Amino acid sequence: MSSAIHTSASTTQIIRPARSLRGSLMLPGDKSISHRYAMLAGFAEGTSLLTNFSTGADPHSSLACMQAMGAKVSLDGKTISVTGTGGALKHPKGDLDCGNSGSTMRMLAGLVAAQHGTFRFVGDESLTVRPMERIRKPLEMMGAHIDLTDGHAPMTVHGRKLKAIDFETPIASAQVKTAVLFAGLQAEGMTSIAERVRTRDHSEHALRAFGAKLERKGDRLSIAGGQKLHAIDATVPGDMSSAAFFLCAALLFEDSNLVLDALGMNPTRAAMLDVISAMGGVVKVLDMQEQHGEMAGTIQVNRGRELRGIDISGALAAQLIDELPVIAAIAPYTTHGVKIRDARELRVKESDRIALVVKNLRAMGAEVTEHEDGMDVPGGQTLHGGVIDSGLDHRIAMAFSIAALRAEGETEIHGAEAAGISFPEFFDWLGELAIR
């Protein structure tokens, strides 16, 4: 097995074409679950032991913020120990630095909204242009006061005594839902949230794991205030959003063989496996287990006779919002192309992901039509190596590393260090799996 990747500079990766992709991986812990476990462990009574916690920078920003508010955090091998504050967060000595993590900023806002004191959240340059108004509205409805800068960070949350609300989320956002649930946990009364589009339910599972009671009736979720949380021991399943890059890589080669161990198989995240199957992948589930409401399994993925295209819109686009860049990046190699709609949320991620995907596909010679809420990428195209602008966005850097495996000639990924935000091991592992 020979690496298809060489480093030419600290921020540039050279990706050479591969002829297949084979091997097995156990992916780092799911970022979404790691965030929530970090926050709730830091808020709960007692000491939680979290194994296979995400190696990405973002969930460690959540850990650092909880530590700044009184939680005790230590690392022993692959297990992180978090001793919580028993529901009484300390006022931090300085700003709460969320780094690149919108998840940290939005969800923690809900956790601190009912706490005594003032909490100022800051982040890196890309985080300061991401929308925060979406959490201010429900939290202020509950009684908190939040200062934003033109709708963005820096963000200051003035904690107050909160009252329960009935809230219907105007956009599909698990982070907004989580902020309201975390605030509702501490509010007076029963807080309820209605979702038009069902978003990932890691927060519901995590809250129940730590001892909270929640009730779901149809599209409405309710949580009573005044509940206490208690420490847990948990193993974080492998990250499906990180797996998406290797799953798409496996689709590029007829003789590929990929095995992913202990992969998170939460039904609200498993849409990616349905898409892989629809595009011609053969997915076999070899094992399945459950812990704290989260499913994890071992899967084997091969490719069928052809790589088919797909249309993605509506609720599916919301469910796959993190995986859309890599699906679009391999779209030129499909037989009939890929159409993406109802994905305008991509424009307010770490970068304008629609614009960057279109720009980088064109840099590799692809024909693509950009839309305000998506794109059309025709199939049957041949790509050549090119210079890729990651925009310092981890998912763009990784997505085009996958597209480069089937391109003619070498591809330069500029700003490749961004992968460390979610998946520091990515380039090393891709090099191990790529056959030349």
Phi, psi and chi 1 to 4 in degrees:
 res  aa     phi    psi   chi1   chi2   chi3   chi4
   1 MET       -  124.5 -167.3  174.8  -72.0      -
   2 SER  -119.8  139.9  172.2      -      -      -
   3 SER   -67.0  139.5  173.2      -      -      -
   4 ALA   -99.4   12.7      -      -      -      -
   5 ILE  -132.0  137.0  -59.6  167.8      -      -
   6 HIS  -133.9  144.9  -65.7  -82.3      -      -
   7 THR   -93.8  126.0  -55.2      -      -      -
   8 SER  -105.1  -16.4   65.6      -      -      -
   9 ALA  -162.0  170.2      -      -      -      -
  10 SER   -62.4  -26.2   61.8      -      -      -
  11 THR  -117.5    7.2   62.0      -      -      -
  12 THR  -123.8  132.9  -59.5      -      -      -
  13 GLN  -113.1  134.8  -70.3  -80.8   -5.3      -
  14 ILE   -98.6  119.9  -55.0  -64.2      -      -
  15 ILE  -107.3  122.4  -47.8  -72.9      -      -
  16 ARG  -100.4  153.8  -69.7 -171.7  -75.1  139.6
  17 PRO   -58.9  149.6  -21.2   31.9      -      -
  18 ALA  -117.9  165.6      -      -      -      -
  19 ARG  -110.4   -9.6   57.2 -176.1  173.6   83.7
  20 SER  -167.4  177.3 -169.9      -      -      -
  21 LEU  -141.2  118.7 -174.0  104.9      -      -
  22 ARG  -145.1  145.6  -66.3 -177.7 -150.4  144.7
  23 GLY   141.9 -176.4      -      -      -      -
  24 SER  -130.8  150.9   62.9      -      -      -
  25 LEU  -141.0  149.8  -69.1  176.2      -      -
  26 MET  -116.0  110.6 -176.0  166.3  143.8      -
  27 LEU   -74.2  152.8  -69.7  156.6      -      -
  28 PRO   -58.4  160.3  -20.0   30.7      -      -
  29 GLY   -58.0  146.7      -      -      -      -
  30 ASP   -56.1  128.5 -176.6  -79.1      -      -
  31 LYS   -63.2  -45.7  -76.5 -151.9  -23.1  -68.6
  32 SER   -61.2  -43.0  -64.6      -      -      -
  33 ILE   -69.9  -40.9  -62.5  172.1      -      -
  34 SER   -60.1  -44.1  -65.3      -      -      -
  35 HIS   -53.2  -51.6  -84.9  -61.1      -      -
  36 ARG   -68.1  -41.4  -70.7  153.6  172.0   83.8
  37 TYR   -63.5  -39.7  -78.8    2.3      -      -
  38 ALA   -60.9  -46.8      -      -      -      -
  39 MET   -67.6  -46.6  -66.0  175.5 -164.8      -
  40 LEU   -72.7  -34.5  -65.0  179.1      -      -
  41 ALA   -64.3  -38.3      -      -      -      -
  42 GLY   -71.1  -20.5      -      -      -      -
  43 PHE   -95.1  -23.9 -167.4   69.7      -      -
  44 ALA   -78.2  172.7      -      -      -      -
  45 GLU   -87.4  139.0  -63.2  174.9  -14.2      -
  46 GLY    93.7 -174.4      -      -      -      -
  47 THR  -112.4  119.8  -61.0      -      -      -
  48 SER   -95.2  144.2  -64.6      -      -      -
  49 LEU  -114.4  116.3  -59.5  177.4      -      -
  50 LEU  -114.9  112.2  -51.4  176.5      -      -
  51 THR   -99.2  146.8  -57.8      -      -      -
  52 ASN    59.6   37.5 -163.0   38.8      -      -
  53 PHE   -61.9  147.1 -167.6   86.1      -      -
  54 SER   -52.4  141.4  169.9      -      -      -
  55 THR   -89.6   -5.7   54.8      -      -      -
  56 GLY   -68.9  156.2      -      -      -      -
  57 ALA   -66.2  -35.6      -      -      -      -
  58 ASP   -60.3  -52.4  -79.9    1.8      -      -
  59 PRO   -64.0  -25.8  -24.9   36.7      -      -
  60 HIS   -73.1  -23.5  -74.2  -93.1      -      -
  61 SER   -65.1  -39.6  -68.4      -      -      -
  62 SER   -63.0  -43.5  -69.2      -      -      -
  63 LEU   -60.3  -44.5  -88.2  177.8      -      -
  64 ALA   -63.9  -38.3      -      -      -      -
  65 CYS   -65.7  -40.8  -73.4      -      -      -
  66 MET   -65.6  -37.0  -64.2  -50.3  -62.2      -
  67 GLN   -63.7  -39.4 -159.7  166.9   10.2      -
  68 ALA   -66.0  -20.4      -      -      -      -
  69 MET  -106.1   21.4  -67.5 -173.1  -70.0      -
  70 GLY   110.4  -11.0      -      -      -      -
  71 ALA   -72.5  149.3      -      -      -      -
  72 LYS  -104.6  124.9  -65.2  177.3 -178.6  176.6
  73 VAL  -123.5  131.9  179.3      -      -      -
  74 SER  -144.3  155.9   61.7      -      -      -
  75 LEU  -116.4  129.6  176.1   63.5      -      -
  76 ASP  -130.3   98.7 -178.7   10.5      -      -
  77 GLY    65.1 -121.8      -      -      -      -
  78 LYS   -97.3    9.1  -70.6 -169.4  173.3 -177.1
  79 THR  -112.8  129.3  -61.1      -      -      -
  80 ILE  -101.1  129.3  -71.5  177.5      -      -
  81 SER  -101.3  127.3  167.9      -      -      -
  82 VAL  -127.2  114.9 -177.2      -      -      -
  83 THR   -96.4  120.4  -59.4      -      -      -
  84 GLY   -82.3  176.6      -      -      -      -
  85 THR   -99.3    3.9   60.6      -      -      -
  86 GLY    63.9   30.7      -      -      -      -
  87 GLY    86.0    2.1      -      -      -      -
  88 ALA  -121.8   92.4      -      -      -      -
  89 LEU   -72.8  142.4  -61.7  174.4      -      -
  90 LYS   -82.9  152.2  -67.5 -178.2 -179.7  177.5
  91 HIS   -73.5  124.5 -168.2  -89.7      -      -
  92 PRO   -67.0  151.3   24.4  -31.9      -      -
  93 LYS   -71.5  -27.3  -67.4  179.4  179.7  178.1
  94 GLY  -139.0 -160.4      -      -      -      -
  95 ASP   -66.4  151.9  -66.1  -19.0      -      -
  96 LEU   -90.4  108.3  -66.9  167.3      -      -
  97 ASP   -88.5  111.2 -173.5   -3.6      -      -
  98 CYS   -91.3    0.0  -58.7      -      -      -
  99 GLY    60.7 -121.7      -      -      -      -
 100 ASN  -100.3    7.6 -172.7 -111.8      -      -
 101 SER   -98.0  102.0  178.1      -      -      -
 102 GLY   -64.9  -32.9      -      -      -      -
 103 SER   -59.8  -45.4  -64.0      -      -      -
 104 THR   -60.0  -49.5  -58.6      -      -      -
 105 MET   -65.2  -47.3 -172.4  172.4  -72.6      -
 106 ARG   -70.5  -44.5  -67.7 -172.1 -176.1  116.1
 107 MET   -73.8  -39.6  -66.2 -168.0  -68.5      -
 108 LEU   -65.3  -28.6  -94.2 -172.9      -      -
 109 ALA   -56.6  -39.9      -      -      -      -
 110 GLY   -67.9  -35.6      -      -      -      -
 111 LEU   -70.5  -37.4 -158.5   60.9      -      -
 112 VAL   -88.3  -12.2  -55.1      -      -      -
 113 ALA   -59.4  -27.9      -      -      -      -
 114 ALA   -99.4    1.0      -      -      -      -
 115 GLN   -87.3  153.4  -63.6  -72.6  -53.0      -
 116 HIS   -75.3  127.2  178.9   70.7      -      -
 117 GLY   124.0 -175.8      -      -      -      -
 118 THR  -118.7  131.6  -61.2      -      -      -
 119 PHE  -125.3  119.6  -56.0   82.9      -      -
 120 ARG  -106.1  123.2 -172.4  172.7 -172.9  -92.9
 121 PHE  -104.1  132.4  -66.4   83.2      -      -
 122 VAL  -129.6  168.4  -61.8      -      -      -
 123 GLY  -159.1 -173.9      -      -      -      -
 124 ASP   -76.1 -178.2   67.7   11.1      -      -
 125 GLU   -59.5  -42.2 -173.7  176.8   -5.1      -
 126 SER   -69.4  -32.9   86.3      -      -      -
 127 LEU   -70.1  -28.4 -174.7   51.5      -      -
 128 THR   -74.4   -3.8   59.3      -      -      -
 129 VAL  -113.1    5.8  -63.6      -      -      -
 130 ARG   -89.4  144.9  -64.1  174.3   69.5 -176.1
 131 PRO   -70.4  130.5   23.4  -31.9      -      -
 132 MET  -118.0   -8.5  -66.3  -64.0  150.7      -
 133 GLU   -57.9  -31.3 -168.5   67.4   48.9      -
 134 ARG   -60.7  -27.3   56.1 -173.8   59.1  179.4
 135 ILE   -94.5  -24.2   57.5  163.3      -      -
 136 ARG   -62.2  -43.7  172.3  156.4   67.8  176.0
 137 LYS   -57.1  -55.6 -178.6  178.2  178.3 -178.0
 138 PRO   -66.7  -36.0   21.0  -32.2      -      -
 139 LEU   -69.4  -35.4  -66.5  179.2      -      -
 140 GLU   -73.0  -30.5  -70.2 -159.9  -24.9      -
 141 MET   -59.4  -30.7  -72.8  170.2   61.9      -
 142 MET   -83.7  -13.0  -61.7  178.0   81.8      -
 143 GLY   120.7   -6.5      -      -      -      -
 144 ALA   -75.1  165.8      -      -      -      -
 145 HIS  -126.1  128.1  177.7   62.9      -      -
 146 ILE  -129.0  128.1  -61.5  175.3      -      -
 147 ASP  -101.9  128.1  -63.4  -37.9      -      -
 148 LEU  -119.8  167.0  -64.4  174.3      -      -
 149 THR  -109.9   97.9  -52.9      -      -      -
 150 ASP    53.7   40.8  -64.7  -34.0      -      -
 151 GLY    82.3    6.0      -      -      -      -
 152 HIS  -130.2  176.6  -53.0  -74.0      -      -
 153 ALA   -72.4  159.2      -      -      -      -
 154 PRO   -59.9  146.0  -23.1   34.2      -      -
 155 MET  -125.7  131.9  173.9  177.6   71.3      -
 156 THR  -116.3  124.8  -57.6      -      -      -
 157 VAL  -107.2  120.0  179.4      -      -      -
 158 HIS   -97.2  107.4  -55.0  -86.9      -      -
 159 GLY   -66.7  140.4      -      -      -      -
 160 ARG  -142.7  168.1  -55.1  -89.0  174.4   84.5
 161 LYS   -69.3  127.4 -174.2  176.2 -179.2  179.6
 162 LEU  -103.6  152.9  -56.9 -176.4      -      -
 163 LYS  -118.2  152.0   62.3 -179.6 -174.5  -61.4
 164 ALA   -67.1  151.7      -      -      -      -
 165 ILE  -136.2  162.1   58.4  169.1      -      -
 166 ASP  -104.7  120.1  -67.0  -30.7      -      -
 167 PHE  -130.7  134.2 -176.8   68.4      -      -
 168 GLU  -109.0  120.3 -176.0  168.3  -35.9      -
 169 THR   -69.6  124.9   53.9      -      -      -
 170 PRO   -75.2  -21.6   24.9  -30.8      -      -
 171 ILE  -128.8  157.0   56.6  169.7      -      -
 172 ALA   -77.1  103.5      -      -      -      -
 173 SER  -147.9  112.7  171.3      -      -      -
 174 ALA   -67.3  -26.5      -      -      -      -
 175 GLN   -70.8  -41.0  -65.6  173.8    7.5      -
 176 VAL   -64.6  -45.9  173.4      -      -      -
 177 LYS   -55.8  -43.9  173.1  176.5   69.3  174.4
 178 THR   -66.5  -42.1  -58.6      -      -      -
 179 ALA   -58.1  -42.1      -      -      -      -
 180 VAL   -69.4  -40.7  175.5      -      -      -
 181 LEU   -63.0  -43.8  -73.9  173.7      -      -
 182 PHE   -64.3  -38.1  -75.8 -179.8      -      -
 183 ALA   -70.3  -42.0      -      -      -      -
 184 GLY   -61.5  -30.6      -      -      -      -
 185 LEU   -58.2  -26.2 -179.4   69.3      -      -
 186 GLN  -112.8    0.7  -53.7  165.9   73.8      -
 187 ALA   -85.9  166.2      -      -      -      -
 188 GLU   -87.9  116.6 -174.4  178.8  -38.9      -
 189 GLY   107.3 -167.4      -      -      -      -
 190 MET  -106.4  112.9 -179.0   75.7   72.4      -
 191 THR   -89.3  134.9  -64.4      -      -      -
 192 SER  -128.8  147.1   68.6      -      -      -
 193 ILE  -131.0  132.2  -51.6  161.1      -      -
 194 ALA  -111.2  132.8      -      -      -      -
 195 GLU  -112.5  126.6  -67.3 -173.9  -73.4      -
 196 ARG   -70.5  -39.2  -64.5  174.6 -167.6  170.2
 197 VAL  -117.9  125.0  175.7      -      -      -
 198 ARG   -66.6  122.8 -178.5   90.0  177.9  -97.7
 199 THR  -101.7  172.7   60.6      -      -      -
 200 ARG   -53.9  141.9   55.4 -173.6   63.8  177.0
 201 ASP  -110.5   29.4   58.9    5.1      -      -
 202 HIS   -61.2  -34.9  -59.9  -57.0      -      -
 203 SER   -65.5  -40.6  -65.2      -      -      -
 204 GLU   -61.0  -47.6  -66.5   95.3  -62.2      -
 205 HIS   -63.2  -42.1  -71.0  -50.5      -      -
 206 ALA   -66.3  -44.5      -      -      -      -
 207 LEU   -59.9  -44.2  -79.1  162.0      -      -
 208 ARG   -63.9  -39.1  -70.6 -172.0 -179.7  106.9
 209 ALA   -60.5  -37.3      -      -      -      -
 210 PHE   -85.2    3.4  -79.1   89.1      -      -
 211 GLY   108.4    0.2      -      -      -      -
 212 ALA   -79.5  153.7      -      -      -      -
 213 LYS  -106.9  128.7  -67.3 -179.1  179.4  177.6
 214 LEU  -127.1  155.0  -66.9   86.8      -      -
 215 GLU  -130.4  133.4 -174.2  175.2  -35.7      -
 216 ARG  -118.1  128.3  176.7  176.3  -79.4  -80.3
 217 LYS  -128.8  108.3  -71.1 -176.1  178.3  178.0
 218 GLY    63.0 -123.0      -      -      -      -
 219 ASP   -95.3    9.6   66.3   -7.7      -      -
 220 ARG  -110.6  131.5 -172.9  166.5  -68.4  -84.3
 221 LEU  -117.5  134.2 -172.0   64.3      -      -
 222 SER  -127.7  144.1  -59.0      -      -      -
 223 ILE  -139.8  134.1 -174.1  167.7      -      -
 224 ALA   -86.7  143.0      -      -      -      -
 225 GLY   -76.8  166.3      -      -      -      -
 226 GLY    80.9   13.2      -      -      -      -
 227 GLN   -87.7  145.3  -59.1 -171.3   61.5      -
 228 LYS   -98.4  144.5  -63.8  -69.8 -174.3 -176.8
 229 LEU  -106.8  150.4  -58.1 -175.9      -      -
 230 HIS  -130.1  147.9  -54.2  -77.0      -      -
 231 ALA   -60.0  154.4      -      -      -      -
 232 ILE  -134.3  162.3   64.1  169.6      -      -
 233 ASP  -108.0  129.4  -67.5   -8.2      -      -
 234 ALA  -150.0  148.0      -      -      -      -
 235 THR  -108.3  125.6  -61.7      -      -      -
 236 VAL   -80.8  124.4 -177.6      -      -      -
 237 PRO   -67.5  161.1   14.0  -17.6      -      -
 238 GLY   -61.4  150.9      -      -      -      -
 239 ASP   -82.0  117.7 -168.2  -68.8      -      -
 240 MET   -65.6  -36.4  178.0   63.8   79.3      -
 241 SER   -66.9  -33.9  -66.1      -      -      -
 242 SER   -72.3  -37.8  -64.0      -      -      -
 243 ALA   -61.5  -29.9      -      -      -      -
 244 ALA   -54.2  -36.0      -      -      -      -
 245 PHE   -65.7  -43.7  -60.1  100.5      -      -
 246 PHE   -73.6  -34.0  -62.4  112.3      -      -
 247 LEU   -61.1  -44.0  -67.6  169.2      -      -
 248 CYS   -68.3  -35.1  -74.2      -      -      -
 249 ALA   -62.4  -38.8      -      -      -      -
 250 ALA   -64.1  -28.6      -      -      -      -
 251 LEU   -70.7  -17.8  -69.6 -179.4      -      -
 252 LEU   -77.0  -16.5  -63.2  179.3      -      -
 253 PHE  -130.6  132.8  -53.1  100.9      -      -
 254 GLU   -64.8  -29.8  -71.3 -173.6   23.7      -
 255 ASP  -105.1   22.4   61.6  -14.1      -      -
 256 SER   -67.3  155.5   62.8      -      -      -
 257 ASN  -151.8  110.6 -174.7   30.3      -      -
 258 LEU  -125.5  129.6  176.7   66.1      -      -
 259 VAL  -119.6  126.6  175.3      -      -      -
 260 LEU  -117.9  120.6  -60.7  176.3      -      -
 261 ASP   -94.9  147.3  -67.6  -45.3      -      -
 262 ALA    51.2   41.5      -      -      -      -
 263 LEU   -83.6  135.3  179.3   64.7      -      -
 264 GLY   -61.3  127.8      -      -      -      -
 265 MET  -122.3   31.2  -58.0  -79.7  -80.0      -
 266 ASN   -53.6  130.1 -177.4  -58.0      -      -
 267 PRO   -57.3  -29.3  -26.2   34.9      -      -
 268 THR   -78.1   -3.5   61.9      -      -      -
 269 ARG  -116.7  -12.4  -59.3  -78.4  -65.6  -76.2
 270 ALA   -76.2   -1.2      -      -      -      -
 271 ALA   -56.7  -28.6      -      -      -      -
 272 MET   -61.1  -38.4 -175.5   63.8 -163.2      -
 273 LEU   -68.5  -34.9  -64.1 -179.6      -      -
 274 ASP   -63.8  -40.3  -63.7  -25.7      -      -
 275 VAL   -67.2  -41.7  167.5      -      -      -
 276 ILE   -58.3  -43.1  -67.2  -64.4      -      -
 277 SER   -65.2  -43.4  -62.9      -      -      -
 278 ALA   -63.2  -29.9      -      -      -      -
 279 MET   -86.9    1.0  -65.2  179.7   73.7      -
 280 GLY   114.4    3.0      -      -      -      -
 281 GLY   -79.2  150.4      -      -      -      -
 282 VAL  -109.2  109.6  179.4      -      -      -
 283 VAL  -108.2  123.1  179.6      -      -      -
 284 LYS  -116.4  127.1  -64.1  177.8 -177.8  175.5
 285 VAL   -89.4  117.1  178.9      -      -      -
 286 LEU   -96.4  -19.9  -54.3  179.8      -      -
 287 ASP  -162.5  150.7  177.7   52.5      -      -
 288 MET  -149.8  133.4 -173.3   74.4   78.8      -
 289 GLN  -138.5  161.8  -61.6  176.2   21.7      -
 290 GLU  -127.8  137.5 -178.9  -93.0  -20.7      -
 291 GLN  -144.8  127.8 -174.5 -173.2   40.9      -
 292 HIS    53.0   36.8  -63.5  -50.6      -      -
 293 GLY    84.9  -11.8      -      -      -      -
 294 GLU   -96.5  133.1  -65.0  -73.7   -3.2      -
 295 MET   -92.3  142.8  -55.5  -59.0  -64.2      -
 296 ALA  -139.8  142.6      -      -      -      -
 297 GLY  -151.4  168.7      -      -      -      -
 298 THR  -102.5  129.2  -62.0      -      -      -
 299 ILE  -125.1  151.6   64.4  169.0      -      -
 300 GLN  -117.2  134.6 -179.5 -179.5   26.9      -
 301 VAL  -127.5  127.4 -177.0      -      -      -
 302 ASN  -127.0  173.8  -49.5   99.5      -      -
 303 ARG  -108.4  143.4 -164.6 -176.0  102.5  177.6
 304 GLY   -77.8 -156.7      -      -      -      -
 305 ARG   -70.5  -31.2  -84.6 -170.0  -82.9 -178.9
 306 GLU  -141.0  157.2   64.5  176.3    7.1      -
 307 LEU   -97.5  107.7  174.7   53.1      -      -
 308 ARG   -92.1  157.7  -61.6 -171.0  -70.2  -92.7
 309 GLY   -83.8  179.1      -      -      -      -
 310 ILE  -159.6  150.5 -169.0  170.3      -      -
 311 ASP  -105.6  130.9  -68.2   -5.0      -      -
 312 ILE  -125.3  124.0  -61.9  173.8      -      -
 313 SER  -158.1  177.2   62.2      -      -      -
 314 GLY    59.3 -139.9      -      -      -      -
 315 ALA   -60.6  -32.9      -      -      -      -
 316 LEU   -64.2  -39.0 -175.3   58.1      -      -
 317 ALA   -61.9  -39.5      -      -      -      -
 318 ALA   -66.3  -40.1      -      -      -      -
 319 GLN   -67.8  -30.3  -69.8  174.6  -34.5      -
 320 LEU  -104.7   19.1  -68.2  172.5      -      -
 321 ILE   -56.0  -36.7 -160.3   71.4      -      -
 322 ASP   -77.2  -25.5  -71.6  -25.3      -      -
 323 GLU   -92.6  -11.4  -66.7   79.5   19.1      -
 324 LEU   -58.1  -39.1  -69.6  176.4      -      -
 325 PRO   -58.3  -41.5  -29.0   37.7      -      -
 326 VAL   -75.5  -32.4   68.5      -      -      -
 327 ILE   -62.8  -43.3  -65.3  170.4      -      -
 328 ALA   -65.4  -35.3      -      -      -      -
 329 ALA   -66.2  -30.9      -      -      -      -
 330 ILE   -95.4   -1.5   66.8  166.3      -      -
 331 ALA   -56.7  -37.8      -      -      -      -
 332 PRO   -60.1  -25.3  -24.7   35.7      -      -
 333 TYR   -82.8   -8.6  -57.2  123.1      -      -
 334 THR   -77.0  166.0   64.5      -      -      -
 335 THR   -73.2  -40.8   51.9      -      -      -
 336 HIS  -120.1    4.0  -63.1  100.7      -      -
 337 GLY    87.1  175.1      -      -      -      -
 338 VAL  -129.8  133.0  170.5      -      -      -
 339 LYS  -116.8  130.5  -67.3 -178.1  178.9  180.0
 340 ILE  -122.8  128.8  -63.8  171.6      -      -
 341 ARG  -136.1  168.6  -67.5  -68.7 -173.1  -80.3
 342 ASP    59.8   32.0  -56.6  -40.5      -      -
 343 ALA  -122.1   34.9      -      -      -      -
 344 ARG   -61.2  -23.0 -161.4 -174.5 -176.9  -70.5
 345 GLU   -58.0  -24.1 -175.4   72.2    7.0      -
 346 LEU   -60.3  -24.0  -74.7  173.9      -      -
 347 ARG   -76.5  -13.3  -67.7 -160.1 -176.8  -89.0
 348 VAL  -121.3   31.1  -68.1      -      -      -
 349 LYS   -87.2 -154.3  -69.9  -71.2 -171.8  175.5
 350 GLU   -58.2  -23.7  -74.3   84.1  -26.9      -
 351 SER  -145.3  178.5   68.0      -      -      -
 352 ASP   -79.9   93.0 -178.8  -20.9      -      -
 353 ARG   -69.0  -28.6  -73.2 -179.6  175.3  162.4
 354 ILE   -64.7  -50.0  -68.5  175.4      -      -
 355 ALA   -61.9  -41.6      -      -      -      -
 356 LEU   -71.3  -38.4  -90.9 -178.2      -      -
 357 VAL   -62.3  -45.3  167.2      -      -      -
 358 VAL   -61.7  -47.1  168.9      -      -      -
 359 LYS   -58.1  -45.0  173.9 -175.0  176.2  179.8
 360 ASN   -77.0  -32.1  -71.5  -41.7      -      -
 361 LEU   -61.9  -42.3  -79.4  171.9      -      -
 362 ARG   -66.0  -34.1  -72.1  173.1  177.2  160.9
 363 ALA   -64.6  -22.8      -      -      -      -
 364 MET   -98.7    9.2  -62.4 -179.3   76.4      -
 365 GLY    92.2   10.4      -      -      -      -
 366 ALA   -84.6  150.4      -      -      -      -
 367 GLU   -89.4  131.9  176.5 -172.1  -22.6      -
 368 VAL  -154.4  142.3   53.4      -      -      -
 369 THR  -111.5  124.4  -57.8      -      -      -
 370 GLU   -90.2  138.6 -179.4  174.8   -8.8      -
 371 HIS  -123.9  161.1  -61.5  -83.0      -      -
 372 GLU   -58.8  -34.9 -178.9   60.0   24.9      -
 373 ASP  -115.3   20.7   65.0  -17.7      -      -
 374 GLY   166.0 -147.6      -      -      -      -
 375 MET  -165.6  161.4   65.8 -166.3   77.7      -
 376 ASP  -117.3  124.1  -65.9  -14.3      -      -
 377 VAL  -121.0  106.7 -172.7      -      -      -
 378 PRO   -63.8  152.2  -19.4   31.9      -      -
 379 GLY   -90.1 -177.1      -      -      -      -
 380 GLY    68.8   24.6      -      -      -      -
 381 GLN  -101.0  154.5  -57.7 -169.7   65.2      -
 382 THR  -109.8  127.5  -60.8      -      -      -
 383 LEU  -101.6  149.2  -59.1 -172.1      -      -
 384 HIS  -111.5  160.0   58.2   69.2      -      -
 385 GLY   -58.8  150.8      -      -      -      -
 386 GLY  -154.9 -178.9      -      -      -      -
 387 VAL   -98.6  119.1  176.6      -      -      -
 388 ILE  -102.8  129.3  -62.1  -58.2      -      -
 389 ASP   -97.0  108.7  172.7   14.6      -      -
 390 SER   -75.7  -15.3   75.1      -      -      -
 391 GLY    60.3   22.1      -      -      -      -
 392 LEU    53.7   33.8  -65.7  179.3      -      -
 393 ASP  -108.8  118.9 -174.8  -36.6      -      -
 394 HIS   -56.2  -41.3   54.0  126.5      -      -
 395 ARG   -72.7  -29.8  -63.2 -157.8 -172.0  -81.8
 396 ILE   -69.5  -45.3  -60.0  -64.3      -      -
 397 ALA   -58.0  -44.5      -      -      -      -
 398 MET   -75.0  -39.0  -67.6 -173.3  -77.8      -
 399 ALA   -59.0  -44.0      -      -      -      -
 400 PHE   -81.6  -14.8  -77.6   89.0      -      -
 401 SER   -67.3  -33.4  -60.0      -      -      -
 402 ILE   -72.6  -46.5  -58.4  -55.7      -      -
 403 ALA   -57.0  -35.0      -      -      -      -
 404 ALA   -67.2  -20.1      -      -      -      -
 405 LEU   -65.6  -23.8  -64.0  177.4      -      -
 406 ARG  -110.0    2.6  -87.9  -85.2  -58.1  -89.1
 407 ALA   -77.0  162.6      -      -      -      -
 408 GLU   -91.5  111.7  -64.4  179.6   -9.3      -
 409 GLY    96.9  177.1      -      -      -      -
 410 GLU   -81.2  149.6  -65.0 -178.4  -14.1      -
 411 THR  -121.7  135.1  -61.0      -      -      -
 412 GLU  -101.4  123.1  -65.8 -177.2   18.8      -
 413 ILE  -100.6  106.4  -49.0  -70.7      -      -
 414 HIS   -87.4  139.7  -71.5 -160.3      -      -
 415 GLY    75.9   31.0      -      -      -      -
 416 ALA   -66.0  -21.7      -      -      -      -
 417 GLU   -63.4  -15.6   75.6  -84.0   11.7      -
 418 ALA   -59.7  -24.0      -      -      -      -
 419 ALA   -56.9  -26.1      -      -      -      -
 420 GLY   -64.4  -17.6      -      -      -      -
 421 ILE   -58.5  -39.4  -69.2  -66.2      -      -
 422 SER  -122.7  -22.9   62.2      -      -      -
 423 PHE  -154.4   73.7 -162.2  171.0      -      -
 424 PRO   -58.6  -27.1  -19.9   29.9      -      -
 425 GLU   -84.3   -3.8  -53.1   88.3  -14.1      -
 426 PHE   -53.0  -55.0  172.5   76.8      -      -
 427 PHE   -66.5  -36.9  -72.7  105.9      -      -
 428 ASP   -63.6  -44.3  -71.3  -21.7      -      -
 429 TRP   -71.3  -36.5  -70.3    4.3      -      -
 430 LEU   -63.2  -40.0 -175.5   60.7      -      -
 431 GLY   -61.9  -35.6      -      -      -      -
 432 GLU   -71.6  -33.8  -68.9  175.0   11.8      -
 433 LEU   -84.5  -25.6  -68.8  173.8      -      -
 434 ALA   -76.1  127.8      -      -      -      -
 435 ILE   -99.9  130.7  -53.2  -69.4      -      -
 436 ARG  -115.6      -  -63.1 -175.7   66.7 -112.6
